[in-house]
Amino acid sequence: MPIIINLDVMLARRKMRLTDLSGRVGITMANLSNLKTAKARAIRFTTLEAICAALDCQPGDLIEYRPSEENAG
């Protein structure tokens, strides 16, 4: 999938664990884990906003588009 979720990168930069983020934003560990491992099929803007506020980052810091080789040509 060409959409890359960099939640683990931002957590490492902020020296924060997934459990800490879960407590701050009120999102279950299971949902955050699905997002972190790119198993989530969608994300609500309110969820994205809460994560960005907790991590002091922009949506583009968390979500990245990398074209796959089949889409690049």
N, C-alpha and C positions, 0 to 999 in steps of 0.2 A: 504494500500500500504506500502510495507516495506521500501520505500525511504522517509526519513524525511528531510524536509527543515527547517533549524534553523535560517532563516533570522531574525525573530523577536528577537531571543536570542542575535544575534550579534548586532542588532540595539540597543537593551537595554544596552548591555555592552559598546557600544561606545557612549551611550547617544545621539543617532541620531534618527530623525524621518524619516518615509518613504518618505516624501516630500523632505527632505534634500538629501537623497540618490538619489532620482529621478533627482534632479538638478545636482548633482555631476557626475552621470554616463550617463545622457541623455537618460534614459529609462522612458517610461510613467508610471504614477502611477498605471494605470490599469494592466500593465504587471508585475510590481513589486508586486502588491497586489495578482495577480494570483500565482506568485512564492511563496510569503509568506504564502498563504493559501493552498499550495500544489495542486492547480488546474491546474498548468502548466504541460504540458505533455513532455516538452523538454526545454533545455536551451542551448544557443550557448556558445561556449568556450569564445568568445569575451565578451559576457555579463557577464559570470562568472568571467573573468579576471577583468573587470571594477568594479564589485561589490567587489571583493577581494581587489583591490587597494584602493577603497574608504573606506572600512572598516578595512583595514590593517589586513587581515586575510588570511587563507589558504582555498582552496576549501573544505577540510575536516571539517572545522569549520562550513560550511554552509550546507553541504550535509552529511547525515548519513544513513547507512543501518541498519535496524532492521528487522530481519527475522520475518515473521508472524508465528503464532503458527502452521498453516498448513504446512509451509515451514521448520519449525525447526526440524521436526522429520525425 
